[in-house]
């Protein structure tokens, strides 16, 4: 009697274990399945429209063929400027938090705030830049778009710089101090060099994050049907053009949107894989 | 950097210079560099205060006109300039709730798989593949959701849901109405896929940090893998898991582009999750550039303020939880 009850209990525990395990396998298959599905559909829809014209012609008016040249150039320009603005600030702030203010209150508060900025809704950042740049200037501009992207770059770079500098062994710092190197020079000559791969990873991740961002550009850089390198005027970008074209009823536009989506996704994924392999080799 | 190089060359050629001068230069560059880093930190601090300040100032006209009732009024009429935030706030909360209901169990199970079941060789590749889901830009989820996922749901899943729950009290209204394809369920589902990697990544990290002795002791008692997970790993890592879930929730609440494509942008509050709705971020993305008149713009900024306050609270809780975990570890 007692034996059979025990057997029953054991069987039900084993059954439950089996069930949970298969659920775990299923969940993983579910997650991986989405990745395959999304990338697969992108390839199928996007690769058909991939041609030289995409890189040599500007976005077309409704109902005709064209390319994405102005959007690609706009995206690259705004991303580069955003990185140029955001990276120095991010690295310097990260340096303070890892080197000077490891235990002080300011660094603690900023660490907390930086983490919040890191996951703050990007559309709100767009609103912020609209309020402080676009509204006072009176017009949309590529410059405003860059600044809003820079606001997204900064927390990413701050975080990785701080983390990577903290990984630099203190003995290195002490050795530098013992030969009489001033602290600032120790940071620039020793700590930065030791943490270089990690900091570059952070910058690459920031580029990856920013090049797919749409929401903050919608009402800062707006869009532009024509080729323009004027940072003081509305500027097209790949994500915003995809947004506009995908929601349009024109087939040519939709097909271009898919091609643009393919370009962005593989750029972004490529960047993040390169970034990862940089730090992976180090550790 | 250029300054260092400069002082370097002067140092090399300093045979004629006095030592005191060089030391003085070094000291001043030391102070200069330190202040520069401090300034950058203050700038980050100023950034957040700037965001809050800009949103508050921008939403003053709307809040002055509508008062606190702005938050719980459903009407959204640009023509008569009557605005209320209820529909977008409701949509934001509902889509995020749907996302969490799907993503939390799935994300935890994936982390369970990765830490306890997966063969060692496959762990890293699978973990990276799941994390790549977080790297795909949200606009891609949007275009994908609109053209592929929504039609699929409309044809295959939604009619089934409507038929199945027809007549079931309570659930009937939740799954009522014609199958549009787009709507709150679709948006919530896509959000779930987007935040899944966040939950998995953090849970995996905290599961990995469980001392092996604890697990081994439980296995020694004869427990199954699932029992070890449920009764030892999960309780032990509770704080971290909740932190990760809150972080994911913060993402889901503020996600813009993916939702904008599939939500339908209808300023209504409907009980059925198959119906189109709107979220705060989708409303802003769709309407901001077309908004004419100060009150319309200001109402949209006020929506942004509400979104920021909600996500700030959620993210603050998440960070607090994760911070507590870190301190526990030390």
Interface residues (C-beta under 8 A of the other chain):
Chain A: X13 X14 X16 X17 X19 X20 X21 X23 X24 X25 X26 X27 X28 X30 X31 X32 X34 X35 X38 X41 X42 X45 X88 X89 X90 X92 X93 X95 X96 X97 X99 X100 X101 X106 X107 X109 X110 X112 X113 X114 X115 X116 X117 X119 X120 X121 X122 X123 X124 X125 X127 X128 X130 X131 X132 X151 X154 X155 X158 X182 X183 X184 X185 X187 X188 X189 X208 X211 X212 X213 X214 X215 X218 X219 X222 X239 X242 X243 X246 X247 X254 X257 X258 X261 X264 X265 X268 X269 X272 X276
Chain B: X1 X4 X26 X27 X29 X30 X32 X33 X34 X36 X37 X38 X39 X40 X41 X43 X44 X45 X47 X48 X50 X51 X54 X55 X57 X58 X105 X106 X107 X109 X110 X112 X113 X114 X116 X117 X118 X126 X128 X129 X130 X132 X133 X135 X136 X137 X138 X139 X140 X141 X142 X143 X144 X146 X147 X148 X193 X196 X197 X200 X224 X225 X226 X227 X229 X230 X247 X250 X251 X253 X254 X255 X256 X257 X260 X261 X281 X284 X285 X288 X289 X300 X301 X304 X307 X308 X311 X312 X315 X316 X319 X323
